[in-house]
Amino acid sequence: MDEEYDVIVLGTGLKECILSGLLSVDGLKVLHMDRNDYYGGESTSLNLNQLWKRFKGGDSPPAELGQSKDYNVDMVPKFMMANGALVRVLIHTNVTKYLNFKAVDGSYVYNKGKVHKVPATDVEALKSPLMGLFEKRRARKFFIYVQDYDDNDPKSKEGLDLNKVPAKDVISKKYGLDDNTVDFIGHALALYRDDSYLDQPAIDFIKRVKLYAESLARFAGGSPYIYPMYGLGELPQAFARLSAVYGGTYMLNKPECKVEFEDGKAIGVTSEGETAKCKKVVCDPSYLPDKVKAVGKVARAICIMSHPIPHTNDAHSTQVILPQKQLGRKSDMYLFCCSYSHNVAPKGKFIAFVTTEAETDNPETELKPGIDLLGPVDQIFFDTYDRYEPTNDGADDHCFISTSYDATTHFESTVQDVIAMYSKITGKSLDLSVDLSAASASNDE
């Protein structure tokens, strides 16, 4: 281990693995280490025995749940937007050749006590029970504006400078959409986690809604999302293979992994008495706890069920977003459901997650509105974990620390953190102009 590396990456969580892959492809010499003997860190994937041991202690799970090896339960489950930044990263690094994706069946939103399909096009707006007759017509006009919008065509902007006009002026003043419609478009299509976007320039909002609609059209399925067969646990291993192709080195089961400093700057990592030197360290918050601060807590329920989520058209994989206003909360709640159709559970079994940013110390009570939408569950596990953000400046100490995973059940915020870290580490922006057709996903059952 006495070699010198450009970057040492600590932890094999999704963010660290993606960065390791991107840096390897850039030609940097990367050493990737993990104190655990498995890939994934906080975002690992567990079989049934591992799940049971972690949340219920040493007992063996009931036989009626099926074979342990048929379960691949992601601890941080997140769907990928079909045309989103993560898929672009996967294509950019050519990791797609190691993975098989499948389209996700459904995308739903909770509104006035009921679960509805998220309308994302002018045609769907006219059919949606979320809106009355006149509101449907207004929504249809808004969706046509979004579909026709083109950065390079001034006519498509209809006289609006979207870099200056706030989102609320476009959606409420220009198109006259009511608060109820604004709520589901902002949270279930544009995937904002609060309402501060309404006062920001509208360009980001319009691009997010357009990304949703274009992703939805991509595989002509019921949602804009895709998910790997066997779950996200395949992703870190795919990036490990990629890194190896480019000369990167992976080492699991390396105890301690102590970052060494000289004059306040990271210069290497020591494990088992050996030190590997490096110019920069990339890691998750657990490796440098004195350079991060707790900024919140995620509450989650992990459920094993024998049926799909009710009112989702029997979708074998789906996301339901419960906007904060609908629940009288400060943060949205998310339902994630996947099943044997993505090979994450035995035949006839479904895995559902209910997640939210914790606002109390009682996850069981707090998650109840989401759990109540699931119907009968075979098993339920409750869990909370702290969210951390770095407090250091990587330019000063050469340490680049990822933020913890948030409560969302999609990848959009996670990949933004990765892209921002990449720019800080390399001093350049990540070029994600790729041929999206290089990633395909099957629709079939």
C-alpha positions in Angstrom: 0.0 0.0 0.0 3.0 2.3 -0.2 1.9 3.7 -3.6 0.7 7.2 -4.1 -2.8 7.8 -5.5 -4.5 10.8 -7.0 -7.6 10.1 -4.9 -8.5 7.6 -2.1 -12.2 7.0 -1.8 -13.5 5.7 1.6 -16.8 3.8 1.7 -18.6 2.0 -1.1 -21.9 3.8 -0.8 -23.7 4.8 -4.1 -22.2 8.3 -4.1 -18.7 7.2 -3.4 -18.9 4.5 -6.0 -20.2 6.9 -8.7 -17.5 9.4 -7.9 -14.8 6.6 -8.0 -16.1 5.6 -11.4 -16.1 9.1 -12.8 -12.6 9.9 -11.5 -11.3 6.6 -12.9 -12.7 7.3 -16.3 -11.0 10.7 -16.1 -7.7 8.9 -15.9 -7.0 9.5 -12.2 -5.3 6.8 -10.1 -8.0 5.8 -7.5 -7.8 3.5 -4.5 -11.2 2.6 -3.0 -11.4 1.2 0.5 -14.2 0.2 2.8 -14.1 -0.9 6.5 -17.0 -3.3 5.8 -16.7 -6.6 4.1 -19.6 -5.8 1.7 -20.3 -3.1 -0.9 -22.8 -0.3 -0.4 -22.2 1.2 3.1 -25.4 2.9 4.2 -27.0 2.2 0.8 -26.3 -1.5 0.9 -28.8 -4.2 -0.1 -29.8 -6.9 2.4 -31.2 -10.4 2.0 -34.0 -11.5 4.4 -31.7 -13.0 7.0 -29.5 -9.9 7.1 -32.7 -7.7 7.3 -34.0 -9.7 10.1 -30.7 -9.7 12.1 -30.4 -5.9 11.7 -33.9 -5.0 12.7 -35.3 -7.9 14.8 -32.1 -9.4 16.4 -30.8 -12.9 15.9 -34.1 -14.8 15.2 -34.6 -16.5 11.9 -37.5 -15.1 9.8 -40.8 -17.0 9.4 -40.7 -19.6 6.6 -43.8 -18.1 5.0 -41.8 -15.1 3.9 -39.8 -17.3 1.5 -36.1 -17.9 0.9 -33.7 -15.3 2.2 -31.6 -15.3 -1.0 -34.6 -14.2 -3.0 -34.6 -10.8 -1.2 -32.5 -7.8 -2.2 -33.8 -5.1 0.0 -32.1 -1.7 -0.7 -31.5 0.3 2.5 -31.7 3.6 0.5 -34.2 2.7 -2.3 -34.3 5.3 -5.0 -35.8 5.2 -8.5 -34.0 6.7 -11.4 -35.5 9.3 -13.8 -35.2 7.7 -17.3 -33.6 10.8 -18.8 -32.2 12.1 -15.5 -28.6 12.9 -14.5 -27.8 9.5 -12.9 -28.7 7.7 -16.1 -26.5 10.1 -18.0 -23.7 9.4 -15.6 -24.1 5.6 -16.0 -24.0 6.1 -19.8 -21.0 8.5 -19.6 -19.0 5.9 -17.6 -20.4 2.9 -19.7 -21.6 1.2 -16.5 -24.9 0.4 -18.2 -23.2 -2.7 -19.8 -23.1 -4.2 -16.3 -26.7 -3.5 -15.4 -30.2 -4.5 -16.6 -32.9 -2.0 -16.0 -36.7 -2.3 -16.0 -39.3 0.4 -16.2 -41.2 1.3 -13.1 -44.9 0.7 -13.4 -46.4 3.7 -11.6 -46.0 7.2 -10.4 -48.7 8.5 -8.0 -49.5 11.4 -5.8 -51.6 11.7 -2.6 -54.2 14.4 -2.8 -57.2 15.1 -0.5 -57.0 11.7 1.1 -56.7 9.7 -2.2 -53.9 8.2 -4.3 -54.0 9.5 -8.0 -51.8 8.8 -11.0 -49.5 11.8 -11.6 -50.6 13.5 -14.9 -47.6 14.8 -16.9 -48.9 15.6 -20.4 -51.7 17.6 -21.9 -53.6 14.3 -22.7 -53.3 13.0 -19.1 -54.3 16.4 -17.7 -57.7 16.1 -19.4 -58.3 12.7 -18.0 -57.1 13.3 -14.4 -59.6 13.3 -11.5 -57.2 15.6 -9.6 -58.8 18.6 -11.4 -62.2 20.0 -12.3 -63.1 20.6 -15.9 -61.8 24.2 -16.3 -58.7 23.5 -14.3 -58.0 20.6 -16.6 -58.0 22.9 -19.6 -55.7 25.4 -17.9 -53.3 22.5 -16.9 -53.4 21.2 -20.5 -52.2 24.6 -21.8 -49.4 24.6 -19.1 -48.2 21.1 -20.1 -48.3 22.1 -23.8 -46.1 25.1 -23.0 -43.6 22.9 -21.1 -43.5 20.3 -23.9 -42.9 23.0 -26.6 -40.4 24.9 -24.5 -36.9 25.0 -26.1 -34.0 27.0 -24.7 -32.8 27.8 -28.2 -36.2 28.9 -29.6 -37.2 32.4 -28.3 -40.8 31.9 -29.7 -41.3 29.0 -27.3 -40.8 31.2 -24.3 -43.9 33.3 -25.1 -42.3 36.5 -24.0 -41.2 35.2 -20.6 -37.7 35.5 -19.3 -37.6 32.3 -17.3 -34.3 33.3 -15.7 -36.0 36.3 -14.0 -39.8 35.5 -13.7 -40.5 33.4 -10.5 -42.1 30.0 -10.9 -45.3 31.1 -9.1 -45.9 33.9 -11.8 -45.8 31.3 -14.6 -47.9 28.7 -12.9 -50.4 30.9 -11.1 -50.6 34.2 -13.0 -50.0 33.1 -16.6 -51.8 29.8 -16.5 -54.1 30.5 -13.5 -53.6 27.1 -11.9 -55.0 26.7 -8.4 -53.0 25.8 -5.2 -54.0 22.2 -5.4 -52.6 21.8 -8.9 -49.5 23.7 -8.1 -49.0 21.3 -5.1 -48.9 18.1 -7.1 -47.0 19.6 -10.1 -44.3 21.1 -7.8 -43.8 18.0 -5.6 -44.8 15.0 -7.7 -43.5 16.2 -11.1 -40.8 18.8 -10.5 -39.9 16.8 -7.3 -39.2 19.8 -5.1 -39.1 19.0 -1.4 -40.6 22.3 -0.2 -42.3 25.3 -1.7 -39.3 27.7 -1.8 -39.0 27.1 -5.6 -42.1 29.2 -6.2 -40.1 32.4 -5.5 -37.1 31.2 -7.6 -36.6 31.9 -11.3 -39.0 29.6 -13.2 -36.3 28.1 -15.6 -35.4 25.2 -13.2 -39.0 24.4 -12.5 -39.9 24.3 -16.2 -36.9 22.1 -16.9 -37.8 19.7 -14.1 -41.4 19.2 -15.4 -40.1 18.8 -18.9 -37.6 16.1 -17.7 -40.4 14.2 -16.0 -42.6 14.3 -19.2 -39.7 13.3 -21.5 -38.7 10.5 -19.1 -42.3 9.3 -19.0 -42.4 9.2 -22.8 -39.1 7.4 -23.0 -40.3 3.8 -22.3 -44.0 4.5 -22.7 -44.7 3.0 -19.3 -46.7 4.3 -16.4 -43.9 6.3 -14.8 -40.8 8.2 -15.8 -38.6 6.0 -13.6 -36.4 2.9 -14.1 -34.8 0.6 -11.6 -32.1 -2.1 -11.9 -33.1 -5.7 -11.8 -32.0 -7.1 -8.4 -32.1 -3.6 -7.0 -29.5 -0.9 -6.4 -27.0 -3.3 -4.7 -25.8 -4.0 -8.3 -24.7 -0.4 -8.8 -21.7 -0.2 -6.4 -20.4 -3.5 -7.8 -20.8 -2.3 -11.4 -18.8 0.8 -10.5 -16.2 -1.4 -8.9 -15.8 -3.4 -12.1 -15.6 -0.2 -14.1 -12.9 1.2 -11.8 -10.9 -2.0 -12.1 -11.0 -1.7 -15.9 -9.5 1.8 -15.6 -6.8 0.6 -13.2 -8.5 1.5 -10.0 -8.0 -0.7 -6.9 -10.8 -1.8 -4.5 -10.2 -3.1 -1.0 -13.0 -4.3 1.3 -12.8 -5.2 5.0 -10.0 -2.6 5.7 -10.4 -1.7 9.4 -10.0 1.8 10.8 -9.2 3.6 7.5 -7.7 6.6 9.3 -7.1 9.7 7.3 -3.6 11.2 7.8 -3.1 15.0 7.8 -0.1 17.2 7.4 -0.4 21.0 7.9 -4.2 20.5 7.9 -4.3 18.8 4.6 -5.1 15.1 3.9 -2.1 13.3 2.6 -3.0 9.6 3.0 -5.0 6.8 4.7 -3.7 4.3 7.2 -5.2 0.8 7.7 -3.6 -2.1 9.5 -0.4 -0.3 10.0 0.1 0.6 6.3 -0.3 4.1 4.8 -1.4 4.8 1.2 -0.5 8.3 0.2 -2.9 10.5 -1.8 -3.6 14.0 -3.0 -7.3 14.0 -2.1 -9.7 12.0 0.0 -13.3 11.4 -0.9 -15.6 9.7 1.8 -19.0 9.4 3.4 -19.6 11.3 6.7 -18.8 8.3 8.9 -15.0 8.4 8.0 -14.5 12.0 9.1 -17.1 12.6 11.9 -15.3 15.8 13.1 -15.8 17.5 9.7 -19.6 17.0 9.5 -22.7 18.2 11.4 -26.1 16.6 11.9 -28.7 18.5 9.9 -31.7 16.2 10.3 -33.0 12.7 10.7 -34.8 10.3 8.3 -37.6 8.1 9.6 -38.5 5.0 7.6 -40.7 1.9 7.7 -39.6 -1.1 5.7 -42.6 -3.4 4.9 -42.9 -6.9 3.4 -46.3 -7.4 1.8 -48.1 -9.9 -0.4 -49.9 -7.4 -2.6 -49.2 -4.1 -4.5 -50.0 -0.8 -2.9 -53.8 -0.3 -3.2 -55.2 2.2 -5.8 -52.0 2.0 -7.9 -53.5 -0.1 -10.7 -51.8 -3.3 -9.3 -48.4 -1.8 -10.0 -45.5 -4.1 -9.2 -43.2 -1.1 -8.8 -44.3 2.4 -8.0 -43.7 5.6 -6.2 -46.3 7.6 -4.3 -45.4 11.1 -3.1 -47.4 12.6 -0.2 -46.8 16.4 -0.4 -46.3 18.2 2.9 -49.4 20.3 2.6 -51.6 17.3 2.2 -50.4 16.0 5.6 -50.0 19.3 7.4 -46.2 18.7 7.7 -43.0 20.5 6.9 -41.7 17.7 4.6 -43.1 15.4 2.0 -43.5 11.7 2.7 -42.6 9.0 0.1 -43.8 5.5 -0.7 -41.5 3.2 -2.6 -42.7 -0.2 -3.7 -40.8 -2.9 -5.7 -41.4 -6.6 -6.0 -40.5 -9.9 -7.6 -40.9 -8.3 -11.0 -37.5 -6.5 -10.3 -36.1 -9.6 -8.6 -35.9 -7.9 -5.2 -38.3 -10.4 -3.5 -39.7 -13.9 -3.9 -42.7 -14.5 -6.3 -45.8 -12.9 -4.8 -43.9 -10.6 -2.4 -43.6 -6.8 -2.4 -41.2 -4.6 -0.6 -42.5 -1.2 0.4 -40.7 1.7 2.1 -42.4 4.7 3.8 -39.8 7.5 4.3 -39.8 11.1 5.4 -37.7 13.7 7.1 -38.3 13.1 10.8 -40.1 16.0 12.6 -40.7 14.1 15.9 -39.1 11.3 17.9 -41.8 8.8 17.1 -41.4 7.3 13.6 -44.3 4.9 14.1 -46.8 7.7 14.6 -45.2 10.0 12.1 -45.2 7.5 9.2 -48.8 6.4 9.9 -50.3 8.4 7.0 -48.1 6.5 4.5 -48.3 3.1 6.2 -52.1 3.4 6.2 -52.0 3.5 2.4 -50.2 0.2 2.1 -53.0 -2.1 3.2 -52.1 -5.3 5.2 -48.4 -5.9 5.8 -46.7 -9.2 6.6 -43.8 -7.6 8.4 -42.8 -4.1 9.3 -39.4 -2.7 10.5 -39.0 0.8 11.8 -35.7 2.7 11.6 -34.3 6.3 11.9 -30.9 7.6 10.8 -29.2 10.9 11.1 -28.4 13.0 8.1 -25.0 14.7 8.0 -23.5 17.5 5.9 -19.8 18.4 5.6 -18.6 21.6 7.5 -15.2 21.7 5.9 -13.9 23.3 2.8 -12.3 20.6 0.5 -10.2 23.3 -1.2 -8.4 23.8 2.2 -8.0 20.3 3.6 -8.3 18.2 0.4 -11.2 16.2 2.0 -14.4 15.9 0.0 -17.3 14.5 2.1 -20.7 13.5 0.7 -24.0 14.4 2.4 -26.1 11.7 3.9 -29.0 10.2 1.9 -32.3 12.1 2.2 -35.8 10.7 2.5 -36.7 11.0 -1.2 -37.4 7.8 -3.2 -35.8 9.1 -6.4 -32.2 9.9 -7.3 -32.5 13.6 -8.4 -31.1 15.2 -5.2 -28.5 12.4 -4.6 -27.0 12.8 -8.1 -26.8 16.6 -7.7 -24.6 16.1 -4.7 -22.4 13.8 -6.7 -22.1 16.3 -9.6 -21.3 19.2 -7.2 -18.6 17.0 -5.5 -17.1 16.1 -8.8 -16.7 19.8 -9.7 -15.1 20.5 -6.4 -12.7 17.6 -6.7 -11.6 18.1 -10.3 -12.2 21.9 -10.8 -14.3 21.2 -13.9 -17.9 20.6 -14.7 -19.2 17.1 -15.6 -20.2 16.8 -19.3 -23.4 14.8 -19.3 -24.3 15.3 -23.0 -24.7 11.6 -23.9 -26.7 9.5 -26.2 -29.6 8.5 -23.9 -30.6 5.5 -26.2 -27.5 3.7 -24.8 -29.5 2.8 -21.7 -32.5 0.6 -22.3 -35.1 -0.7 -19.9 -37.6 -3.5 -20.5 -41.3 -2.9 -19.9 -42.5 -6.5 -19.7 -43.6 -8.4 -16.7 
